[in-house]
Amino acid sequence: MIRNHRLARAVSDAAWRQFRTMLEDKAGWHGRTLVAVDRWFPSSKLCSTCGALAERMPLHVRSWTCRCGHTHDRDVNAARNILAEGLSVIACGGGVRPQRESSQTRQSPVKQEPPGVTQGIPAL
């Protein structure tokens, strides 16, 4: 169904929502807290050592060196930044770190439907 371009997005969205629901349930069973980090959080572009934000980083770049001199593996760096962000959300609430420009433009962290998807649906 994923290969069908008309169903792919809906199937993928449903699968991720189901996965998150399962994680929330499992965390609740074991007395853990599940923290969802902002979708637009720049986890792989942010230096986990000094906090500097790289301007651009194409997906083919797998390791990079920050201005502070530390060399980062992109995935390990992202994991460290996500852990730090999750812990800061638990300790202090959301939005503790400096906000990116997209956050200042009030871009929603949740997925947005393209315009026109809900046209023609009568309001209740």
C-alpha positions in Angstrom: 0.0 0.0 0.0 3.0 2.3 0.6 3.9 2.1 -3.1 0.4 3.4 -4.1 1.0 7.2 -4.2 -2.6 7.9 -3.2 -2.5 5.8 0.0 1.1 6.1 1.0 0.8 9.2 3.1 -2.3 8.0 5.0 -0.9 4.6 5.6 2.4 6.0 6.8 0.7 8.5 9.1 -1.5 5.8 10.6 1.5 3.6 11.2 3.5 6.3 13.0 0.5 7.2 15.2 -0.1 3.6 16.1 3.6 3.3 17.0 3.5 6.4 19.2 0.3 5.0 20.9 2.1 1.8 21.6 5.1 3.6 23.1 2.8 5.7 25.3 1.0 2.6 26.6 4.2 0.7 27.3 5.7 3.8 29.1 2.6 4.0 31.2 2.8 0.3 32.1 6.3 0.6 33.3 5.9 4.0 35.1 8.0 5.9 32.6 7.5 9.3 31.0 7.4 9.6 27.2 8.5 13.1 26.0 7.8 14.1 22.4 10.5 16.5 21.2 9.4 19.3 18.8 9.3 18.1 15.2 11.5 21.1 14.0 14.2 20.7 16.7 17.5 20.7 14.8 19.0 17.7 16.6 21.6 16.7 14.0 22.7 20.3 13.1 23.2 21.4 16.7 26.6 20.8 18.3 26.1 18.7 21.4 29.3 20.2 22.9 29.0 23.9 22.4 25.5 24.4 21.1 26.4 26.0 17.8 23.9 25.5 15.0 25.2 24.6 11.6 23.5 26.6 8.8 23.0 23.9 6.3 23.6 20.1 6.4 22.5 17.9 3.5 21.4 14.4 4.3 24.5 12.9 2.7 26.8 14.4 5.3 27.2 11.7 7.9 29.9 13.4 10.1 30.9 17.0 10.5 33.3 19.2 12.5 32.0 22.1 14.6 33.6 25.5 15.0 34.6 24.4 18.5 36.7 21.6 17.0 34.7 18.5 17.9 33.9 16.0 15.2 30.4 14.6 15.4 28.8 11.5 13.9 25.4 12.9 12.8 23.3 10.1 14.4 25.1 10.0 17.7 25.1 13.8 17.9 21.3 13.8 17.2 20.7 11.2 19.9 22.6 13.3 22.5 20.7 16.4 21.6 17.3 14.7 21.7 18.2 13.2 25.1 19.2 16.7 26.4 16.1 18.3 25.0 13.8 15.6 26.5 15.5 16.0 29.9 15.2 19.8 29.8 11.5 19.5 28.9 10.9 17.2 31.9 12.9 19.4 34.3 11.8 22.9 33.1 9.0 22.5 30.7 9.0 23.1 27.0 10.9 25.8 25.2 13.9 26.1 27.5 16.5 26.2 24.8 16.8 29.2 22.4 14.2 29.1 19.7 15.0 28.6 16.0 13.7 31.1 13.4 10.9 28.7 12.3 9.7 28.6 15.9 9.6 32.3 16.0 7.5 32.3 12.8 4.9 30.2 14.7 5.3 27.2 12.4 3.4 24.4 14.0 5.3 21.3 15.3 2.5 19.0 14.2 2.1 17.9 10.6 0.0 20.2 8.5 -2.4 19.1 5.7 -1.8 20.8 2.4 -4.4 23.5 1.6 -7.6 22.3 0.0 -7.7 18.9 1.7 -10.6 19.9 3.9 -12.4 22.0 1.4 -15.9 20.8 0.6 -16.3 19.1 4.0 -19.3 20.7 5.8 -18.6 22.2 9.2 -20.5 20.7 12.1 
